[in-house]
Amino acid sequence: MYFPVAFKRNSAFNVVGAGLLIVASTYGLSRYTYGLFVPAIRHDFNLDQATVGAIGSASYLGYLVATLASPLLVRRFSPRLPIIVGGMTATLGMLLVGLAGNPLWLALGVTLAGCSPGLAYPPLSDAIKQLCHANKQSRYYAIINSGTSFGVMVSGPLALIAGPRWQLAWLCFAFIALMATLWNVLIMPGYRRETANDDADSVILSGYQEPILALLRRKLKNASVRRLLLGALLFGLVTSVYWTFSVELIAGENRLSATDRVIFWMVVGIAGVAGGLAGELVTRFGLVKVLKWATLAIAASMAILTVASDGLLMITLSAVVFGATFILITALYGIWSVSCFPEAPSTGFGLTFFLISAGQLISPTLAGVGAELWQMTGVFQVTAVCCLGIILLLPTQDVWRM
């Protein structure tokens, strides 16, 4: 593809901007915004909590399948293809939600939109390795990863503007995803194009010559890799409860008005921007220490929401802590995975986030059923305790960069 002289594909603005916008579209809008609209969806489509949870799980199932496919597409083609397909999937899925007239079309749109980050996110690790110098990779990746927060931030005001016509917001989300996709068409690399880091590119090429099953068998002999994967699974199990049911918990307890609940969601997104500091924190303190304290904080955010009563301050505190630590921890797992799989970044990335999604696939349905039996408050309390198990699965050796 020909570019004008003034267009620098590997400039910080293009790499970070295009990557951040595709993450905002596929994660922040396509995947996590569903939880914001659960009360309106239940009302308009007359759904119970178990059905809402099942639709949430279907979204994670779509992501799970896509995460398996993405590294294979990178191996066969380049990072660009799955990123672009992911962007188009987000666009189509959110368009279907915006036009849905019955629960079947709604579920189809949510599921299709849920596929999009599984396709688009893992190849970003390869793209960063190819387009960015080694001393900037962790920093750029952490900023791109915080795109989820920007997507969540955007969803709040659009939800307020749309009001009861909430599906209009999803049509706006689809347009944003389309713009993100077009930008990434121009930026994301194929393997044989010029890169900012030729040595890293050659390592990636050689790594992808090894059969994927042989690579995984070799890597699983490493205790740190096993901890990475088990921790990712547990992280997915506990955090999807918050994303899917936090607004429902607040609404069910009648603690906040509809407008305040949207503001709560926006606070989660705004706080997540702090997760963009993950690269700097890892460089300064090491991944082990940062992950340990972030895990304690995210468990506290879940517990706080169950005892906040009608206190706006405590509910806001929960939103701030969860938003910041969720984005931070996802970045930490991304950095950790690339350090474990330097010769095949998207494979390590994909496997790690596949397991996060496996947990997220199971969790909403279990939480929905549990809420019917024990109420949502009890589900959140159990989830907060389970979250602490991540501390038992820290790296065996500290990590200081991707």
C-alpha beads as a LAMMPS data file, in Angstrom:
LAMMPS data file: protein, C-alpha beads

402 atoms
401 bonds

1 atom types
1 bond types

-500.0 500.0 xlo xhi
-500.0 500.0 ylo yhi
-500.0 500.0 zlo zhi

Masses

1 110.0

Atoms # bond

1 1 1 0.000 0.000 0.000
2 1 1 1.397 3.428 -0.993
3 1 1 1.532 6.199 1.602
4 1 1 2.302 9.891 1.065
5 1 1 5.694 10.977 2.360
6 1 1 4.082 12.922 5.224
7 1 1 2.189 9.863 6.447
8 1 1 4.278 7.909 8.961
9 1 1 2.566 4.633 9.721
10 1 1 4.794 3.879 12.702
11 1 1 4.462 7.327 14.287
12 1 1 3.332 7.345 17.911
13 1 1 0.114 9.133 16.956
14 1 1 -0.895 6.565 14.345
15 1 1 0.135 3.429 16.223
16 1 1 -1.332 4.487 19.567
17 1 1 -4.308 6.316 18.075
18 1 1 -5.438 3.561 15.725
19 1 1 -4.801 0.847 18.300
20 1 1 -6.572 2.730 21.078
21 1 1 -9.616 3.428 18.889
22 1 1 -10.001 -0.193 17.767
23 1 1 -9.758 -1.356 21.399
24 1 1 -12.291 1.306 22.422
25 1 1 -14.659 0.077 19.715
26 1 1 -14.263 -3.663 20.139
27 1 1 -13.830 -3.892 23.910
28 1 1 -15.265 -0.710 25.404
29 1 1 -18.313 -0.536 23.130
30 1 1 -18.921 -3.934 21.512
31 1 1 -18.265 -6.057 24.554
32 1 1 -18.524 -4.289 27.892
33 1 1 -21.229 -1.704 27.217
34 1 1 -23.874 -4.434 27.248
35 1 1 -23.928 -4.281 31.047
36 1 1 -24.869 -0.590 30.989
37 1 1 -28.023 -1.345 29.026
38 1 1 -29.144 -4.441 30.966
39 1 1 -31.977 -2.631 32.850
40 1 1 -33.350 -1.133 29.607
41 1 1 -32.951 -4.430 27.746
42 1 1 -34.794 -6.335 30.496
43 1 1 -37.609 -3.791 30.419
44 1 1 -38.040 -3.548 26.640
45 1 1 -37.669 -7.262 25.881
46 1 1 -39.228 -8.571 29.145
47 1 1 -36.225 -10.744 30.075
48 1 1 -35.355 -12.304 33.441
49 1 1 -31.888 -12.215 35.016
50 1 1 -30.978 -15.725 33.869
51 1 1 -31.735 -14.854 30.228
52 1 1 -29.773 -11.618 30.457
53 1 1 -26.862 -13.597 31.875
54 1 1 -27.149 -16.170 29.091
55 1 1 -26.958 -13.438 26.441
56 1 1 -23.900 -12.045 28.213
57 1 1 -22.338 -15.484 28.153
58 1 1 -23.113 -15.796 24.435
59 1 1 -21.081 -12.636 23.887
60 1 1 -18.156 -14.210 25.704
61 1 1 -18.614 -17.424 23.709
62 1 1 -18.252 -15.428 20.511
63 1 1 -15.110 -13.846 21.881
64 1 1 -13.785 -17.257 22.879
65 1 1 -14.134 -18.683 19.373
66 1 1 -12.665 -15.551 17.798
67 1 1 -9.670 -15.593 20.140
68 1 1 -8.825 -19.089 18.923
69 1 1 -9.061 -18.005 15.298
70 1 1 -7.087 -14.766 15.581
71 1 1 -3.550 -16.176 16.130
72 1 1 -4.131 -18.619 13.278
73 1 1 -5.025 -15.730 10.974
74 1 1 -1.900 -13.862 12.072
75 1 1 0.241 -16.913 11.315
76 1 1 -1.359 -17.394 7.904
77 1 1 -1.635 -13.764 6.834
78 1 1 -0.618 -10.763 8.984
79 1 1 -1.786 -8.738 11.997
80 1 1 -3.814 -6.495 9.701
81 1 1 -6.405 -9.066 8.574
82 1 1 -7.858 -10.143 11.957
83 1 1 -7.785 -6.553 13.216
84 1 1 -9.839 -5.369 10.242
85 1 1 -12.212 -8.339 10.388
86 1 1 -12.655 -7.650 14.100
87 1 1 -13.523 -4.027 13.418
88 1 1 -16.095 -4.973 10.799
89 1 1 -17.585 -7.596 13.114
90 1 1 -17.992 -4.944 15.806
91 1 1 -19.684 -2.646 13.321
92 1 1 -22.152 -5.277 12.125
93 1 1 -22.907 -6.662 15.595
94 1 1 -23.677 -3.262 17.114
95 1 1 -25.744 -2.371 14.051
96 1 1 -27.872 -5.476 14.669
97 1 1 -28.372 -4.550 18.340
98 1 1 -29.391 -1.056 17.283
99 1 1 -32.004 -2.442 14.897
100 1 1 -33.142 -5.496 16.902
101 1 1 -36.892 -5.885 17.329
102 1 1 -36.894 -9.119 19.315
103 1 1 -34.611 -11.022 21.734
104 1 1 -33.283 -13.327 19.008
105 1 1 -31.829 -10.508 16.923
106 1 1 -30.600 -8.826 20.088
107 1 1 -28.737 -11.976 21.158
108 1 1 -27.295 -12.422 17.659
109 1 1 -26.019 -8.844 17.598
110 1 1 -24.536 -9.041 21.099
111 1 1 -22.828 -12.337 20.238
112 1 1 -21.427 -11.046 16.959
113 1 1 -20.192 -7.858 18.610
114 1 1 -18.611 -10.006 21.303
115 1 1 -16.478 -11.743 18.672
116 1 1 -14.797 -8.520 17.625
117 1 1 -12.199 -8.002 20.397
118 1 1 -11.173 -11.644 20.153
119 1 1 -10.224 -11.051 16.539
120 1 1 -8.761 -7.553 16.835
121 1 1 -6.939 -7.545 20.177
122 1 1 -4.329 -10.377 20.062
123 1 1 -2.693 -9.173 16.806
124 1 1 -2.008 -5.770 18.362
125 1 1 0.895 -7.347 20.249
126 1 1 2.511 -8.330 16.940
127 1 1 1.817 -4.911 15.471
128 1 1 3.418 -3.151 18.448
129 1 1 6.447 -5.430 18.251
130 1 1 6.882 -4.602 14.575
131 1 1 6.070 -0.901 14.546
132 1 1 7.527 0.311 17.860
133 1 1 11.039 0.394 19.289
134 1 1 11.652 -1.964 22.209
135 1 1 11.933 0.760 24.854
136 1 1 8.485 2.113 23.935
137 1 1 6.536 -1.112 23.522
138 1 1 5.253 -1.553 27.091
139 1 1 4.255 2.111 27.328
140 1 1 2.443 2.144 23.979
141 1 1 0.719 -1.165 24.671
142 1 1 -0.585 0.004 28.061
143 1 1 -2.006 3.183 26.516
144 1 1 -3.648 1.220 23.695
145 1 1 -5.076 -1.230 26.220
146 1 1 -6.743 1.659 28.060
147 1 1 -8.888 2.162 24.962
148 1 1 -11.490 0.019 26.710
149 1 1 -11.968 2.867 29.171
150 1 1 -12.425 5.448 26.449
151 1 1 -15.105 3.263 24.883
152 1 1 -16.914 2.937 28.193
153 1 1 -16.619 6.708 28.718
154 1 1 -18.185 7.420 25.330
155 1 1 -21.034 4.974 25.909
156 1 1 -22.293 6.856 28.964
157 1 1 -23.035 10.247 27.369
158 1 1 -24.533 8.573 24.300
159 1 1 -26.791 6.503 26.554
160 1 1 -27.923 9.670 28.353
161 1 1 -28.614 11.454 25.073
162 1 1 -30.524 8.496 23.627
163 1 1 -32.582 7.999 26.799
164 1 1 -35.409 5.485 26.307
165 1 1 -34.429 5.170 22.649
166 1 1 -31.277 3.363 23.773
167 1 1 -30.828 1.531 20.482
168 1 1 -29.848 4.812 18.835
169 1 1 -26.729 4.750 21.010
170 1 1 -25.789 1.362 19.546
171 1 1 -26.102 2.757 16.025
172 1 1 -23.648 5.489 17.027
173 1 1 -21.335 2.830 18.455
174 1 1 -21.426 1.022 15.102
175 1 1 -20.354 4.198 13.294
176 1 1 -17.420 4.690 15.686
177 1 1 -16.320 1.095 15.064
178 1 1 -16.420 1.677 11.312
179 1 1 -14.166 4.740 11.625
180 1 1 -11.733 2.788 13.804
181 1 1 -11.594 0.014 11.237
182 1 1 -10.779 2.375 8.389
183 1 1 -7.907 3.942 10.347
184 1 1 -6.445 0.535 11.113
185 1 1 -6.575 -0.440 7.447
186 1 1 -3.913 2.237 6.904
187 1 1 -1.759 1.505 9.955
188 1 1 -1.522 -2.192 10.741
189 1 1 1.373 -4.123 9.191
190 1 1 1.969 -7.208 7.121
191 1 1 5.068 -9.224 8.086
192 1 1 7.176 -8.365 5.087
193 1 1 6.747 -4.618 5.266
194 1 1 9.194 -2.190 6.828
195 1 1 9.155 -2.189 10.616
196 1 1 10.611 -0.038 13.350
197 1 1 12.126 -3.101 14.989
198 1 1 13.567 -5.473 12.386
199 1 1 15.202 -7.777 14.955
200 1 1 11.906 -8.294 16.747
201 1 1 10.198 -8.896 13.416
202 1 1 12.663 -11.645 12.520
203 1 1 12.145 -13.259 15.937
204 1 1 8.383 -13.215 15.374
205 1 1 8.773 -14.743 11.919
206 1 1 10.958 -17.546 13.259
207 1 1 8.589 -18.158 16.162
208 1 1 5.640 -18.622 13.839
209 1 1 7.527 -21.288 11.914
210 1 1 7.205 -23.596 14.943
211 1 1 3.938 -25.599 14.986
212 1 1 1.555 -24.069 17.481
213 1 1 0.973 -27.291 19.461
214 1 1 4.714 -27.879 19.783
215 1 1 5.135 -24.299 20.961
216 1 1 2.432 -24.707 23.603
217 1 1 3.804 -28.028 24.862
218 1 1 7.215 -26.441 25.264
219 1 1 5.873 -23.353 27.011
220 1 1 3.639 -25.242 29.435
221 1 1 6.722 -26.782 31.022
222 1 1 7.413 -23.319 32.446
223 1 1 5.763 -22.728 35.842
224 1 1 5.364 -19.011 35.165
225 1 1 3.427 -19.757 31.968
226 1 1 1.118 -22.114 33.856
227 1 1 0.490 -19.448 36.487
228 1 1 -0.175 -16.891 33.765
229 1 1 -2.858 -19.055 32.199
230 1 1 -4.545 -20.140 35.438
231 1 1 -4.539 -16.562 36.712
232 1 1 -6.075 -15.349 33.453
233 1 1 -8.898 -17.884 33.775
234 1 1 -9.662 -16.820 37.344
235 1 1 -9.469 -13.130 36.435
236 1 1 -12.084 -13.676 33.727
237 1 1 -14.371 -15.541 36.111
238 1 1 -14.460 -12.813 38.734
239 1 1 -14.450 -9.609 36.687
240 1 1 -17.256 -10.411 34.252
241 1 1 -19.688 -10.413 37.178
242 1 1 -18.991 -6.721 37.718
243 1 1 -19.192 -5.832 34.028
244 1 1 -22.457 -7.679 33.496
245 1 1 -24.313 -7.089 36.762
246 1 1 -22.939 -4.047 38.619
247 1 1 -25.533 -1.700 37.110
248 1 1 -28.211 -4.337 37.726
249 1 1 -27.136 -4.597 41.384
250 1 1 -27.465 -0.855 41.835
251 1 1 -30.777 -0.756 39.974
252 1 1 -32.172 -3.717 41.916
253 1 1 -31.391 -2.064 45.229
254 1 1 -32.948 1.225 43.997
255 1 1 -29.852 3.020 45.210
256 1 1 -29.386 5.342 42.233
257 1 1 -31.573 6.954 39.590
258 1 1 -31.298 5.899 35.955
259 1 1 -29.143 8.942 35.201
260 1 1 -26.876 8.255 38.162
261 1 1 -26.405 4.672 36.980
262 1 1 -25.159 5.928 33.624
263 1 1 -22.797 8.300 35.418
264 1 1 -21.577 5.337 37.487
265 1 1 -20.723 3.543 34.228
266 1 1 -18.921 6.607 32.917
267 1 1 -16.863 6.800 36.117
268 1 1 -15.754 3.194 35.559
269 1 1 -14.550 4.206 32.111
270 1 1 -12.854 7.419 33.171
271 1 1 -11.006 5.654 35.979
272 1 1 -9.788 3.015 33.550
273 1 1 -7.610 5.574 31.810
274 1 1 -5.275 5.206 34.793
275 1 1 -4.603 1.678 33.573
276 1 1 -2.573 3.258 30.798
277 1 1 0.186 3.682 33.391
278 1 1 0.755 -0.082 33.514
279 1 1 3.903 0.077 31.410
280 1 1 5.449 2.740 33.612
281 1 1 4.493 0.897 36.815
282 1 1 5.963 -2.395 35.607
283 1 1 9.205 -0.687 34.620
284 1 1 9.492 0.971 38.022
285 1 1 8.141 -1.626 40.484
286 1 1 8.022 -4.932 38.602
287 1 1 4.952 -6.854 37.509
288 1 1 4.694 -9.045 40.632
289 1 1 4.242 -6.178 43.068
290 1 1 1.889 -4.232 40.803
291 1 1 -0.320 -7.264 40.100
292 1 1 -0.543 -8.180 43.796
293 1 1 -1.730 -4.757 44.914
294 1 1 -4.042 -4.350 41.926
295 1 1 -5.696 -7.677 42.770
296 1 1 -6.340 -6.587 46.358
297 1 1 -7.835 -3.352 45.068
298 1 1 -10.175 -4.951 42.526
299 1 1 -11.444 -7.433 45.131
300 1 1 -12.153 -4.496 47.441
301 1 1 -14.094 -2.709 44.680
302 1 1 -16.480 -5.664 44.410
303 1 1 -16.940 -5.934 48.170
304 1 1 -17.561 -2.194 48.519
305 1 1 -20.469 -2.338 46.068
306 1 1 -22.305 -4.860 48.253
307 1 1 -22.118 -2.808 51.452
308 1 1 -22.455 0.675 50.010
309 1 1 -26.137 0.920 50.992
310 1 1 -27.435 4.099 49.330
311 1 1 -24.154 5.946 49.708
312 1 1 -23.186 7.605 46.458
313 1 1 -19.624 8.130 47.685
314 1 1 -18.965 4.421 48.255
315 1 1 -20.578 3.411 44.970
316 1 1 -18.399 5.953 43.172
317 1 1 -15.329 4.652 45.004
318 1 1 -16.139 1.137 43.797
319 1 1 -16.454 2.370 40.208
320 1 1 -13.156 4.274 40.360
321 1 1 -11.198 1.386 41.861
322 1 1 -12.663 -1.268 39.574
323 1 1 -12.234 0.793 36.406
324 1 1 -8.608 1.634 37.136
325 1 1 -7.552 -1.812 38.310
326 1 1 -9.387 -3.797 35.630
327 1 1 -7.614 -1.997 32.798
328 1 1 -4.345 -2.135 34.734
329 1 1 -4.567 -5.894 35.299
330 1 1 -5.489 -6.664 31.689
331 1 1 -2.407 -4.707 30.632
332 1 1 -0.308 -6.628 33.154
333 1 1 -1.501 -9.944 31.741
334 1 1 -0.747 -8.681 28.243
335 1 1 2.794 -7.643 29.177
336 1 1 3.329 -10.911 31.047
337 1 1 2.070 -12.993 28.115
338 1 1 4.381 -11.301 25.606
339 1 1 7.347 -11.789 27.944
340 1 1 6.487 -15.507 28.072
341 1 1 5.942 -15.783 24.293
342 1 1 8.441 -13.320 22.728
343 1 1 8.737 -15.415 19.573
344 1 1 4.954 -15.605 19.035
345 1 1 3.314 -12.600 20.730
346 1 1 -0.201 -13.005 19.361
347 1 1 -0.216 -16.702 20.288
348 1 1 0.623 -15.934 23.923
349 1 1 -1.727 -12.965 23.873
350 1 1 -4.492 -14.984 22.292
351 1 1 -4.145 -17.915 24.692
352 1 1 -4.098 -15.626 27.734
353 1 1 -7.173 -13.683 26.692
354 1 1 -8.854 -16.878 25.505
355 1 1 -8.691 -18.116 29.092
356 1 1 -9.870 -14.772 30.457
357 1 1 -12.845 -15.136 28.137
358 1 1 -13.412 -18.757 29.109
359 1 1 -13.938 -17.511 32.642
360 1 1 -16.113 -14.672 31.396
361 1 1 -18.182 -17.109 29.347
362 1 1 -19.072 -19.225 32.364
363 1 1 -19.441 -16.480 34.934
364 1 1 -22.494 -14.434 33.801
365 1 1 -24.735 -17.483 33.543
366 1 1 -23.618 -18.771 36.942
367 1 1 -24.056 -15.313 38.451
368 1 1 -27.514 -14.961 36.928
369 1 1 -28.629 -18.315 38.332
370 1 1 -26.987 -17.523 41.673
371 1 1 -28.825 -14.210 41.841
372 1 1 -32.158 -16.003 41.467
373 1 1 -31.245 -18.147 44.480
374 1 1 -29.205 -15.870 46.761
375 1 1 -29.660 -12.338 45.372
376 1 1 -27.000 -10.401 43.517
377 1 1 -25.411 -9.033 46.691
378 1 1 -24.374 -12.528 47.735
379 1 1 -22.950 -13.235 44.285
380 1 1 -20.724 -10.146 44.490
381 1 1 -19.505 -11.061 47.972
382 1 1 -18.462 -14.549 46.868
383 1 1 -16.810 -13.093 43.764
384 1 1 -14.730 -10.664 45.839
385 1 1 -13.344 -13.523 47.936
386 1 1 -12.560 -15.654 44.870
387 1 1 -10.694 -12.729 43.314
388 1 1 -8.004 -12.988 45.989
389 1 1 -6.935 -16.322 44.518
390 1 1 -5.090 -14.424 41.783
391 1 1 -2.431 -13.532 44.366
392 1 1 -1.523 -17.228 44.563
393 1 1 -0.765 -17.201 40.824
394 1 1 1.849 -14.458 40.493
395 1 1 4.880 -14.918 38.170
396 1 1 7.707 -17.110 39.450
397 1 1 10.169 -14.489 38.171
398 1 1 9.472 -10.791 38.004
399 1 1 8.741 -9.093 34.679
400 1 1 9.959 -5.589 33.871
401 1 1 8.937 -5.126 30.199
402 1 1 7.203 -6.838 27.277

Bonds

1 1 1 2
2 1 2 3
3 1 3 4
4 1 4 5
5 1 5 6
6 1 6 7
7 1 7 8
8 1 8 9
9 1 9 10
10 1 10 11
11 1 11 12
12 1 12 13
13 1 13 14
14 1 14 15
15 1 15 16
16 1 16 17
17 1 17 18
18 1 18 19
19 1 19 20
20 1 20 21
21 1 21 22
22 1 22 23
23 1 23 24
24 1 24 25
25 1 25 26
26 1 26 27
27 1 27 28
28 1 28 29
29 1 29 30
30 1 30 31
31 1 31 32
32 1 32 33
33 1 33 34
34 1 34 35
35 1 35 36
36 1 36 37
37 1 37 38
38 1 38 39
39 1 39 40
40 1 40 41
41 1 41 42
42 1 42 43
43 1 43 44
44 1 44 45
45 1 45 46
46 1 46 47
47 1 47 48
48 1 48 49
49 1 49 50
50 1 50 51
51 1 51 52
52 1 52 53
53 1 53 54
54 1 54 55
55 1 55 56
56 1 56 57
57 1 57 58
58 1 58 59
59 1 59 60
60 1 60 61
61 1 61 62
62 1 62 63
63 1 63 64
64 1 64 65
65 1 65 66
66 1 66 67
67 1 67 68
68 1 68 69
69 1 69 70
70 1 70 71
71 1 71 72
72 1 72 73
73 1 73 74
74 1 74 75
75 1 75 76
76 1 76 77
77 1 77 78
78 1 78 79
79 1 79 80
80 1 80 81
81 1 81 82
82 1 82 83
83 1 83 84
84 1 84 85
85 1 85 86
86 1 86 87
87 1 87 88
88 1 88 89
89 1 89 90
90 1 90 91
91 1 91 92
92 1 92 93
93 1 93 94
94 1 94 95
95 1 95 96
96 1 96 97
97 1 97 98
98 1 98 99
99 1 99 100
100 1 100 101
101 1 101 102
102 1 102 103
103 1 103 104
104 1 104 105
105 1 105 106
106 1 106 107
107 1 107 108
108 1 108 109
109 1 109 110
110 1 110 111
111 1 111 112
112 1 112 113
113 1 113 114
114 1 114 115
115 1 115 116
116 1 116 117
117 1 117 118
118 1 118 119
119 1 119 120
120 1 120 121
121 1 121 122
122 1 122 123
123 1 123 124
124 1 124 125
125 1 125 126
126 1 126 127
127 1 127 128
128 1 128 129
129 1 129 130
130 1 130 131
131 1 131 132
132 1 132 133
133 1 133 134
134 1 134 135
135 1 135 136
136 1 136 137
137 1 137 138
138 1 138 139
139 1 139 140
140 1 140 141
141 1 141 142
142 1 142 143
143 1 143 144
144 1 144 145
145 1 145 146
146 1 146 147
147 1 147 148
148 1 148 149
149 1 149 150
150 1 150 151
151 1 151 152
152 1 152 153
153 1 153 154
154 1 154 155
155 1 155 156
156 1 156 157
157 1 157 158
158 1 158 159
159 1 159 160
160 1 160 161
161 1 161 162
162 1 162 163
163 1 163 164
164 1 164 165
165 1 165 166
166 1 166 167
167 1 167 168
168 1 168 169
169 1 169 170
170 1 170 171
171 1 171 172
172 1 172 173
173 1 173 174
174 1 174 175
175 1 175 176
176 1 176 177
177 1 177 178
178 1 178 179
179 1 179 180
180 1 180 181
181 1 181 182
182 1 182 183
183 1 183 184
184 1 184 185
185 1 185 186
186 1 186 187
187 1 187 188
188 1 188 189
189 1 189 190
190 1 190 191
191 1 191 192
192 1 192 193
193 1 193 194
194 1 194 195
195 1 195 196
196 1 196 197
197 1 197 198
198 1 198 199
199 1 199 200
200 1 200 201
201 1 201 202
202 1 202 203
203 1 203 204
204 1 204 205
205 1 205 206
206 1 206 207
207 1 207 208
208 1 208 209
209 1 209 210
210 1 210 211
211 1 211 212
212 1 212 213
213 1 213 214
214 1 214 215
215 1 215 216
216 1 216 217
217 1 217 218
218 1 218 219
219 1 219 220
220 1 220 221
221 1 221 222
222 1 222 223
223 1 223 224
224 1 224 225
225 1 225 226
226 1 226 227
227 1 227 228
228 1 228 229
229 1 229 230
230 1 230 231
231 1 231 232
232 1 232 233
233 1 233 234
234 1 234 235
235 1 235 236
236 1 236 237
237 1 237 238
238 1 238 239
239 1 239 240
240 1 240 241
241 1 241 242
242 1 242 243
243 1 243 244
244 1 244 245
245 1 245 246
246 1 246 247
247 1 247 248
248 1 248 249
249 1 249 250
250 1 250 251
251 1 251 252
252 1 252 253
253 1 253 254
254 1 254 255
255 1 255 256
256 1 256 257
257 1 257 258
258 1 258 259
259 1 259 260
260 1 260 261
261 1 261 262
262 1 262 263
263 1 263 264
264 1 264 265
265 1 265 266
266 1 266 267
267 1 267 268
268 1 268 269
269 1 269 270
270 1 270 271
271 1 271 272
272 1 272 273
273 1 273 274
274 1 274 275
275 1 275 276
276 1 276 277
277 1 277 278
278 1 278 279
279 1 279 280
280 1 280 281
281 1 281 282
282 1 282 283
283 1 283 284
284 1 284 285
285 1 285 286
286 1 286 287
287 1 287 288
288 1 288 289
289 1 289 290
290 1 290 291
291 1 291 292
292 1 292 293
293 1 293 294
294 1 294 295
295 1 295 296
296 1 296 297
297 1 297 298
298 1 298 299
299 1 299 300
300 1 300 301
301 1 301 302
302 1 302 303
303 1 303 304
304 1 304 305
305 1 305 306
306 1 306 307
307 1 307 308
308 1 308 309
309 1 309 310
310 1 310 311
311 1 311 312
312 1 312 313
313 1 313 314
314 1 314 315
315 1 315 316
316 1 316 317
317 1 317 318
318 1 318 319
319 1 319 320
320 1 320 321
321 1 321 322
322 1 322 323
323 1 323 324
324 1 324 325
325 1 325 326
326 1 326 327
327 1 327 328
328 1 328 329
329 1 329 330
330 1 330 331
331 1 331 332
332 1 332 333
333 1 333 334
334 1 334 335
335 1 335 336
336 1 336 337
337 1 337 338
338 1 338 339
339 1 339 340
340 1 340 341
341 1 341 342
342 1 342 343
343 1 343 344
344 1 344 345
345 1 345 346
346 1 346 347
347 1 347 348
348 1 348 349
349 1 349 350
350 1 350 351
351 1 351 352
352 1 352 353
353 1 353 354
354 1 354 355
355 1 355 356
356 1 356 357
357 1 357 358
358 1 358 359
359 1 359 360
360 1 360 361
361 1 361 362
362 1 362 363
363 1 363 364
364 1 364 365
365 1 365 366
366 1 366 367
367 1 367 368
368 1 368 369
369 1 369 370
370 1 370 371
371 1 371 372
372 1 372 373
373 1 373 374
374 1 374 375
375 1 375 376
376 1 376 377
377 1 377 378
378 1 378 379
379 1 379 380
380 1 380 381
381 1 381 382
382 1 382 383
383 1 383 384
384 1 384 385
385 1 385 386
386 1 386 387
387 1 387 388
388 1 388 389
389 1 389 390
390 1 390 391
391 1 391 392
392 1 392 393
393 1 393 394
394 1 394 395
395 1 395 396
396 1 396 397
397 1 397 398
398 1 398 399
399 1 399 400
400 1 400 401
401 1 401 402
